[in-house]
Amino acid sequence: MQWFKSTVAVKAGTAILEVGCGRGVGAKLIYETYQPAHLYLLDLDLRMIKKAERWLNGENEKPIYFCVGDAARLPLKDDSLDAVFGFGFLHHVPAWRNGLAEVARVLKNGGVYFMEEYYPGLYQNFITKHILVHPHRDRFNSQDLHQAFQNASLTLTHTFELKRMGILGVGVKADADSVICKPNEDACQVVLD
């Protein structure tokens, strides 16, 4: 989480979505790190949403909203979020391009998508393909994912990528001229009109 925080700033009091929240471990870090006014958590599995509710709410009321839903059809308005987090959800989505387009749709101009994704070389190997369930068709590699970011009007800024394994990166919903990143710089700046 520290890497994300140091790459592109997200102010406290914003609206944030985590897609594929699972049992809420990432959501807890997001909440503690960014202190959003609204934190929306979405997962396709009702059991995971219930675990996340127990893990995050406890006895304290927090501005956290839980939703069972499909990443390829996010139940949020256009241009409504300041940030979206995805810790390895996109490679689980059969219509992954639609999932990425939905992330772009719900982000405000200047909004950021913090993502961690895995490539088939990591999850479709001899061992993991028998343990973990993933779609088999239309999986993305590095080149496919980079092209899909361009098609979704998301500019990839800071990335750490192992071409056959996966990527950690930040996508910004802004045209390329609005994102200023200089080599060896710790953070990017988004300049919006």
VOGU-3710 file (C-alpha; in Angstrom, 3 decimals, decimal comma):
1> mqwfkstvav> 0,000/0,000/0,000  2,893/2,344/0,698  4,071/2,014/-2,908  0,663/3,107/-4,170  0,489/5,984/-1,696  3,874/7,312/-2,776  3,150/7,162/-6,538  -0,042/9,223/-6,944  -1,719/11,116/-4,134  -5,360/10,490/-3,217
11> kagtailevg> -6,763/13,019/-0,774  -8,672/12,043/2,364  -12,437/12,403/2,095  -12,751/10,992/-1,420  -14,875/8,215/-2,940  -13,035/4,939/-3,507  -14,036/1,522/-4,876  -12,271/-1,775/-4,414  -13,273/-4,343/-7,032  -12,918/-7,959/-5,914
21> cgrgvgakli> -12,622/-7,086/-2,226  -12,581/-10,681/-1,011  -12,720/-10,879/2,770  -11,696/-7,232/3,181  -7,973/-7,319/3,889  -7,109/-4,812/1,148  -10,148/-2,698/2,013  -8,939/-2,323/5,586  -5,588/-1,032/4,319  -7,328/1,317/1,879
31> yetyqpahly> -9,572/2,680/4,627  -6,735/3,209/7,096  -4,353/4,689/4,515  -6,680/7,021/2,587  -9,561/7,725/5,019  -12,188/8,001/2,267  -15,546/9,678/2,761  -17,067/6,671/0,973  -15,493/3,260/0,447  -17,417/0,935/-1,861
41> lldldlrmik> -16,524/-2,746/-1,836  -17,633/-5,067/-4,608  -17,226/-8,808/-5,003  -19,031/-11,403/-7,096  -19,164/-13,816/-4,143  -21,745/-13,085/-1,420  -19,720/-15,155/1,079  -16,735/-12,843/0,604  -18,900/-9,751/1,066  -20,250/-11,164/4,348
51> kaerwlngen> -16,695/-11,894/5,548  -15,631/-8,375/4,594  -18,587/-6,890/6,489  -17,636/-8,787/9,639  -13,935/-7,962/9,267  -14,374/-4,244/8,608  -17,417/-3,016/10,460  -17,349/-4,748/13,796  -18,949/-2,412/16,306  -17,881/0,859/14,666
61> ekpiyfcvgd> -19,920/2,545/11,981  -17,736/3,398/9,019  -18,656/4,859/5,615  -18,148/1,471/3,952  -20,725/0,124/1,519  -20,839/-3,519/0,409  -22,162/-4,802/-2,890  -22,377/-8,142/-4,657  -21,809/-7,427/-8,318  -20,067/-8,128/-11,588
71> aarlplkdds> -16,883/-6,209/-12,394  -17,971/-6,030/-16,033  -21,122/-4,098/-14,991  -20,253/-1,883/-12,034  -23,349/-0,550/-10,218  -21,992/3,004/-9,957  -22,602/6,220/-11,868  -20,269/7,536/-14,546  -17,461/9,794/-13,291  -18,348/9,179/-9,629
81> ldavfgfgfl> -15,113/7,918/-8,044  -11,737/9,404/-7,211  -9,938/6,055/-7,082  -10,446/2,377/-7,835  -8,317/-0,416/-6,405  -7,981/-3,830/-7,967  -5,733/-6,351/-6,247  -5,666/-9,099/-8,849  -9,327/-9,144/-9,878  -9,148/-8,443/-13,605
91> hhvpawrngl> -7,578/-11,763/-14,597  -10,596/-13,503/-12,987  -13,084/-11,642/-15,193  -14,012/-13,507/-18,407  -14,883/-10,187/-20,125  -11,799/-8,459/-18,705  -11,800/-5,634/-21,283  -15,325/-4,733/-20,163  -14,115/-4,776/-16,552  -11,317/-2,342/-17,378
101> aevarvlkng> -13,693/-0,132/-19,375  -16,041/-0,080/-16,369  -13,194/1,062/-14,111  -12,524/3,928/-16,530  -16,236/4,762/-16,767  -16,751/5,209/-13,023  -13,559/7,224/-12,471  -13,706/11,005/-12,504  -11,325/12,822/-14,824  -8,026/12,703/-12,955
111> gvyfmeeyyp> -9,149/9,620/-11,028  -6,661/6,832/-10,468  -6,798/3,064/-10,809  -4,329/1,308/-8,544  -3,862/-2,225/-9,798  -2,017/-5,443/-9,324  -2,530/-8,052/-12,025  -1,189/-11,460/-12,938  -0,380/-12,907/-16,332  -1,224/-16,488/-17,389
121> glyqnfitkh> 2,378/-17,622/-16,925  1,865/-17,200/-13,196  -1,579/-18,760/-12,725  -1,878/-21,240/-15,591  1,218/-23,253/-14,818  1,289/-26,956/-13,986  0,731/-26,466/-10,237  -1,625/-23,502/-9,893  -3,987/-24,436/-12,725  -5,062/-27,444/-10,618
131> ilvhphrdrf> -5,497/-25,396/-7,440  -6,964/-22,052/-8,543  -9,918/-21,436/-10,859  -9,394/-18,934/-13,676  -10,988/-18,405/-17,068  -9,073/-20,146/-19,855  -10,038/-18,063/-22,903  -8,969/-14,574/-23,902  -6,396/-14,095/-21,180  -4,152/-11,049/-21,326
141> nsqdlhqafq> -0,419/-10,676/-21,431  1,581/-7,480/-20,970  0,992/-6,166/-24,481  -2,756/-6,916/-24,357  -3,157/-5,161/-21,012  -1,214/-2,084/-22,096  -3,347/-1,826/-25,252  -6,558/-2,228/-23,234  -5,459/0,622/-20,945  -5,024/2,858/-23,998
151> nasltlthtf> -8,408/1,791/-25,372  -10,048/2,608/-22,017  -8,406/6,080/-21,951  -6,323/5,213/-18,915  -2,714/6,374/-18,914  -0,374/3,943/-17,177  2,066/5,854/-15,014  4,290/4,118/-12,507  4,589/0,413/-13,145  6,629/-2,467/-11,891
161> elkrmgilgv> 6,252/-5,354/-14,292  7,622/-8,826/-14,747  6,510/-9,527/-18,332  5,574/-13,181/-17,797  4,264/-12,869/-14,267  2,346/-9,661/-13,667  2,224/-5,933/-13,138  1,807/-3,429/-10,333  0,779/-0,039/-11,646  -1,308/3,090/-11,657
171> gvkadadsvi> -3,702/4,105/-14,418  -4,907/7,694/-14,567  -8,093/8,764/-16,321  -6,713/11,733/-18,179  -5,229/12,385/-21,562  -1,505/11,704/-21,886  -0,679/15,437/-21,949  -2,215/15,867/-18,485  0,024/13,286/-16,804  3,512/14,507/-16,010
181> ckpnedacqv> 6,025/11,826/-15,057  9,731/12,397/-15,213  12,326/9,625/-15,143  13,475/8,689/-11,635  10,689/10,750/-10,074  8,915/9,277/-7,054  5,432/10,456/-7,966  3,382/11,588/-10,942  1,425/14,765/-11,188  -1,908/14,982/-12,967
191> vld> -2,661/18,419/-14,401  -6,323/18,958/-15,251  -7,909/21,992/-16,863
//
